[in-house]
Amino acid sequence: MNIDVVYFARYREALGSDGERLDGPFDSVDDVRKALLARGEGYAMLGEQNLMCARNQELCRLDEPVADGDEVAFFPPVTGG
């Protein structure tokens, strides 16, 4: 299974990348997030409580199922003023 992962805003800046492709068995967006967290300290921000995510460009929850070829995006919460 291939999942395209996209990082936005400060996540992109901190990781020095706008995205990557992950291989593995993933059932949910949270499985993708956990695989990234397992990489270590640089990915720790993906463990934030207020993390936002999207699957195929639609906001979703971490328990959203994923399928081969999906795009999963992670970004910090957006605030307005």
N, CA, C and O of each residue as an XYZ file, in Angstrom:
324
protein
N       0.848     -1.176      0.000
C       0.000      0.000      0.000
C       0.887      1.231      0.000
O       1.821      1.330      0.796
N       0.601      2.163     -0.884
C       1.318      3.437     -0.951
C       0.396      4.572     -0.543
O      -0.724      4.692     -1.040
N       0.880      5.400      0.365
C       0.152      6.577      0.826
C       1.044      7.789      0.595
O       2.207      7.790      1.000
N       0.511      8.819     -0.052
C       1.245     10.076     -0.204
C       0.937     10.947      1.002
O      -0.226     11.238      1.283
N       1.972     11.362      1.710
C       1.809     12.192      2.900
C       2.251     13.611      2.554
O       3.300     13.817      1.944
N       1.438     14.581      2.951
C       1.725     15.994      2.690
C       1.774     16.728      4.031
O       0.932     16.515      4.904
N       2.771     17.589      4.172
C       2.925     18.395      5.381
C       2.693     19.854      5.030
O       3.128     20.327      3.980
N       1.998     20.571      5.922
C       1.713     21.980      5.699
C       2.220     22.837      6.849
O       2.443     22.361      7.962
N       2.394     24.114      6.542
C       2.731     25.162      7.506
C       3.993     24.803      8.302
O       5.000     24.403      7.717
N       3.942     24.941      9.611
C       5.154     24.725     10.413
C       5.608     23.274     10.397
O       6.782     23.005     10.653
N       4.728     22.337     10.109
C       5.159     20.937      9.988
C       6.098     20.799      8.790
O       7.139     20.149      8.880
N       5.729     21.404      7.691
C       6.570     21.366      6.492
C       7.912     22.025      6.784
O       8.960     21.500      6.407
N       7.882     23.160      7.446
C       9.120     23.876      7.755
C      10.021     23.059      8.681
O      11.228     22.972      8.455
N       9.444     22.469      9.707
C      10.233     21.705     10.676
C      10.846     20.449     10.051
O      11.972     20.076     10.380
N      10.111     19.801      9.156
C      10.604     18.571      8.543
C      11.450     18.832      7.301
O      12.124     17.930      6.803
N      11.416     20.058      6.804
C      12.185     20.397      5.621
C      11.699     19.682      4.374
O      12.467     19.438      3.443
N      10.414     19.347      4.364
C       9.838     18.618      3.233
C       8.355     18.931      3.135
O       7.682     19.135      4.145
N       7.852     18.966      1.899
C       6.414     19.175      1.761
C       5.663     17.849      1.672
O       4.432     17.836      1.647
N       6.390     16.740      1.624
C       5.706     15.456      1.621
C       6.599     14.304      1.236
O       7.780     14.476      0.931
N       6.006     13.117      1.257
C       6.721     11.895      0.932
C       5.732     10.773      0.682
O       4.537     10.926      0.934
N       6.217      9.657      0.194
C       5.380      8.478     -0.027
C       5.770      7.418      0.999
O       6.952      7.136      1.200
N       4.771      6.841      1.639
C       5.001      5.780      2.618
C       4.443      4.461      2.101
O       3.372      4.416      1.495
N       5.178      3.405      2.348
C       4.718      2.055      2.031
C       4.398      1.347      3.329
O       5.103      1.513      4.325
N       3.360      0.575      3.321
C       3.063     -0.225      4.498
C       1.615     -0.600      4.561
O       0.795     -0.112      3.782
N       1.308     -1.450      5.468
C      -0.110     -1.701      5.710
C      -0.649     -0.636      6.669
O      -0.197     -0.538      7.809
N      -1.593      0.143      6.214
C      -2.231      1.173      7.045
C      -3.733      0.986      6.956
O      -4.282      0.814      5.868
N      -4.399      1.019      8.107
C      -5.855      0.942      8.127
C      -6.500      2.315      8.237
O      -7.621      2.525      7.773
N      -5.777      3.256      8.861
C      -6.366      4.569      9.135
C      -5.316      5.664      9.035
O      -4.118      5.395      8.951
N      -5.789      6.899      9.046
C      -4.895      8.050      9.075
C      -4.011      7.975     10.316
O      -2.838      8.344     10.268
N      -4.563      7.505     11.409
C      -3.781      7.392     12.637
C      -2.642      6.381     12.490
O      -1.571      6.582     13.063
N      -2.849      5.312     11.743
C      -1.761      4.356     11.490
C      -0.613      5.038     10.746
O       0.557      4.786     11.037
N      -0.946      5.892      9.795
C       0.074      6.644      9.056
C       0.821      7.559     10.023
O       2.050      7.610     10.014
N       0.077      8.274     10.850
C       0.675      9.189     11.836
C       1.596      8.435     12.788
O       2.699      8.900     13.077
N       1.159      7.283     13.276
C       1.971      6.494     14.210
C       3.255      5.990     13.555
O       4.300      5.931     14.202
N       3.182      5.629     12.286
C       4.391      5.189     11.572
C       5.399      6.333     11.500
O       6.603      6.116     11.633
N       4.907      7.541     11.290
C       5.794      8.705     11.239
C       6.346      9.030     12.626
O       7.527      9.353     12.761
N       5.512      8.948     13.648
C       5.964      9.214     15.014
C       7.072      8.250     15.428
O       7.974      8.625     16.178
N       7.009      7.025     14.949
C       8.007      6.011     15.300
C       9.393      6.364     14.764
O      10.391      5.788     15.199
N       9.459      7.293     13.835
C      10.751      7.714     13.289
C      11.576      8.505     14.292
O      12.798      8.587     14.168
N      10.920      9.084     15.277
C      11.670      9.779     16.310
C      11.372     11.254     16.437
O      10.360     11.764     15.957
N      12.288     11.911     17.099
C      12.112     13.280     17.567
C      11.643     14.277     16.519
O      10.765     15.086     16.818
N      12.169     14.259     15.338
C      11.777     15.226     14.318
C      10.301     15.187     13.981
O       9.739     16.179     13.517
N       9.676     14.054     14.209
C       8.259     13.883     13.869
C       7.348     14.010     15.092
O       6.138     13.811     14.982
N       7.912     14.336     16.244
C       7.141     14.396     17.491
C       5.957     15.352     17.416
O       4.949     15.142     18.090
N       6.069     16.399     16.604
C       4.979     17.383     16.507
C       3.690     16.742     15.990
O       2.599     17.259     16.229
N       3.817     15.615     15.279
C       2.620     14.942     14.775
C       1.837     14.250     15.895
O       0.769     13.684     15.659
N       2.370     14.300     17.097
C       1.675     13.762     18.263
C       0.881     14.816     19.020
O       0.295     14.520     20.061
N       0.855     16.031     18.514
C       0.125     17.105     19.180
C      -1.368     16.797     19.242
O      -1.941     16.215     18.322
N      -1.975     17.200     20.343
C      -3.411     16.985     20.552
C      -4.272     17.652     19.484
O      -5.282     17.091     19.061
N      -3.879     18.841     19.049
C      -4.711     19.633     18.148
C      -4.326     19.464     16.672
O      -4.715     20.276     15.832
N      -3.585     18.440     16.367
C      -3.200     18.135     14.987
C      -4.437     18.040     14.103
O      -5.451     17.468     14.503
N      -4.350     18.594     12.920
C      -5.445     18.476     11.961
C      -4.972     17.589     10.822
O      -3.780     17.524     10.524
N      -5.919     16.905     10.188
C      -5.555     16.011      9.102
C      -6.639     16.004      8.026
O      -7.787     16.386      8.255
N      -6.227     15.557      6.855
C      -7.143     15.442      5.731
C      -6.798     14.188      4.943
O      -5.636     13.786      4.867
N      -7.801     13.589      4.369
C      -7.617     12.442      3.466
C      -8.176     12.847      2.118
O      -9.340     13.234      2.016
N      -7.364     12.763      1.095
C      -7.770     13.155     -0.255
C      -8.399     14.544     -0.286
O      -9.430     14.766     -0.919
N      -7.747     15.472      0.418
C      -8.088     16.892      0.454
C      -9.413     17.212      1.133
O     -10.016     18.253      0.870
N      -9.866     16.316      2.006
C     -11.066     16.584      2.815
C     -10.715     16.376      4.279
O     -10.165     15.341      4.656
N     -11.041     17.374      5.105
C     -10.766     17.246      6.528
C     -11.357     15.948      7.065
O     -12.440     15.523      6.662
N     -10.623     15.331      7.980
C     -11.098     14.071      8.543
C     -10.580     13.921      9.962
O      -9.825     14.754     10.463
N     -11.003     12.840     10.592
C     -10.503     12.480     11.915
C      -9.407     11.445     11.756
O      -9.240     10.859     10.687
N      -8.668     11.227     12.823
C      -7.579     10.258     12.771
C      -8.061      8.834     12.509
O      -7.299      8.014     11.998
N      -9.300      8.531     12.845
C      -9.794      7.165     12.619
C     -10.320      6.944     11.197
O     -10.881      5.888     10.902
N     -10.142      7.930     10.318
C     -10.572      7.813      8.924
C      -9.813      6.670      8.236
O      -8.584      6.627      8.295
N     -10.529      5.748      7.586
C      -9.849      4.661      6.862
C      -9.065      5.201      5.668
O      -9.436      6.215      5.077
N      -7.983      4.517      5.323
C      -7.193      4.882      4.147
C      -7.113      3.689      3.194
O      -7.248      2.534      3.596
N      -6.889      4.007      1.924
C      -6.760      2.981      0.893
C      -5.513      3.283      0.061
O      -4.997      4.400      0.075
N      -5.051      2.285     -0.647
C      -3.887      2.437     -1.505
C      -4.069      3.630     -2.433
O      -5.114      3.783     -3.066
N      -3.039      4.477     -2.510
C      -3.078      5.638     -3.386
C      -3.656      6.889     -2.764
O      -3.663      7.939     -3.407
N      -4.143      6.816     -1.529
C      -4.696      8.000     -0.866
C      -3.608      9.017     -0.557
O      -2.426      8.688     -0.455
N      -4.042     10.257     -0.412
C      -3.188     11.333      0.082
C      -3.649     11.683      1.493
O      -4.834     11.910      1.738
N      -2.698     11.722      2.408
C      -2.977     12.102      3.791
C      -2.157     13.350      4.094
O      -0.949     13.376      3.859
N      -2.809     14.376      4.611
C      -2.138     15.636      4.932
C      -2.248     15.909      6.424
O      -3.265     15.628      7.058
N      -1.171     16.465      6.963
C      -1.129     16.870      8.372
C      -0.792     18.349      8.432
O       0.085     18.833      7.717
N      -1.513     19.066      9.309
C      -1.249     20.500      9.459
C      -1.691     20.962     10.835
O      -2.583     20.375     11.446
N      -1.048     22.035     11.321
C      -1.447     22.580     12.614
C      -2.800     23.263     12.505
O      -3.226     23.614     11.405
N      -3.477     23.454     13.617
C      -4.773     24.126     13.570
C      -4.647     25.544     13.024
O      -3.640     26.222     13.224
N      -5.670     25.959     12.348
C      -5.704     27.285     11.751
C      -6.446     28.211     12.705
O      -7.515     27.873     13.212
N      -5.867     29.376     12.942
C      -6.546     30.364     13.788
C      -6.788     31.617     12.972
O      -6.048     31.933     12.040
N      -7.803     32.294     13.331
C      -8.129     33.538     12.610
C      -8.179     34.700     13.546
O      -8.128     34.537     14.765
N      -8.277     35.856     12.992
C      -8.321     37.021     13.851
C      -8.902     38.195     13.135
O      -9.017     39.276     13.714
